[in-house]
Amino acid sequence: MSQPGESGDGARPLAPAIRIDDLSFGYPGQPLLFDRFNLEIAAGNRFGLFGPNGAGKTTLMHLMTGLLKASAGSIRLFGEVLNQHNRRPFAHFGFVPQDFSFYQDLSPAENLAFFGAWYGLRPFTIRKRTSELLHILGLSAVRNKKVAHFSGGMKRRVNLAIGVIHRPRLLFLDEPTVGVDVQTRHAIIDYLKRLNAEGTTLVYTSHQLAEAESLCQHVALIDQGHIVAIDALDNLLEAHRTDGLEGLFLQLTGKAYRDIDV
């Protein structure tokens, strides 16, 4: 069986889903948060980014999706440099942010029609994908109702549907299950595993560490803009003699309060 990053037929390895080289970034008036930062994530992986508040994980997610611009270094998605002058990498990925990214006064079907058109999908494809996603995510019965009246869990599922309507090769997920009930959390995680099995690379961050253990194959722990550990999750747990991601997290980043998430 081929491993993430291999072609599966013994040929040369696939380009990594993400490669970050010598990245530097800092907010105005503050010291650099990332200084010559490097990271590589294999295609096909379910990769988790974790760290205490203020560690830089959300900022890193925003840099990898082009919402923030690095002051130095490069980010490549499937071998293509991510910048404002090269739009091709943007077609590769979807982003499910922590904040809701839809129009509250529109229905799920209307939101998906808008964002599908924004991604350049044809009307037939939008209609087909909308029916598929609303069925999979349990929203068919409310496809024409205003999202403003939905529960938090239903809104999370609309957020996810928008992020994947164009079948991205790479999906960024920033706290995709925050504020949802147990049933919705399990449904979302099961669907993410299904997407990954179909070939989508997942890059995920969350404070739900038990959830993360069930989803992530590889993890990086980040603190103050630096990677303090990165490997397959099982390898890290064995190397540090901990029986769960929460114990590993506390061992490597400490127990002191962290107040600001950037």
C-alpha positions, 0 to 999 in steps of 0.5 A: 500500500502506498504512503501519503506522498507516493504515487502508488505505482513505484514512480517518482513521489507526488509533489507535496500538497504544501511546501513552506520554505523560509517563511517570515511574517509579523504583524505591524509593530510586533516582532516576527511571529514566523522567522524562516519557518519551514513545513512540508505536508504530503499529498493525501494526508490528514494533517493537524496543526495544534498549539496554545493560544498565540502559537501562530496556527491560525495565522499560518492557516491564513498565510497558506490560504492567501488571506495574509501575505508573508514578508519573505519566503514561499508557500507552494500548493502542489508545486505552484507558488501561492501569490496574488499574481498566480491564481492557479493554486487558489483553485486547488484548495477549499477553506472552512473557516471558524467564522461563518462564511455564507450569507445569512439571508440566503438559503443553503441552495442559494449560498452554494449557487453563489459560491459555486459560480464564484469558483467557476463551476457550470450551472449543471455542476452546481445543481448536481453538487448542491443536491449531493452535498445537502443530502450527505450533510443532512440539509436537503429538507431545509435547502430553501430556508434562510440560513439565519434561522438554522442551529449552530450545527446546521450552519457548520454543515453549510460552511463545510458544503461551501468549502468543498463544492468545487471538489478541492484537492486540499481542504483547510479546516479551522475549528470546523466543529466548534459549538456543535452537538455530538451527532453533528461532530461525528457526522462532520468528522466521518465526512472529512474521512470520506473526502480524504479516502477519495484523495483530498488532503486535509489540514486541520486545526482545533482545540478539540484534541480528542476529535483530532486524535480520531482524524489526524494521521500526522500532527505538528505542535506549534508554539510561538511560531516554531514547530516543537514536534512533528511526526505521525501521531502514533510516533509522537505518542510513543516517543514522548510516552503519552497516551493521548494528544492532550498529554502530549500537548501539555508536555511540549507546550506547558500548562501556563495560560495563553490568552491571545490566539493569532 
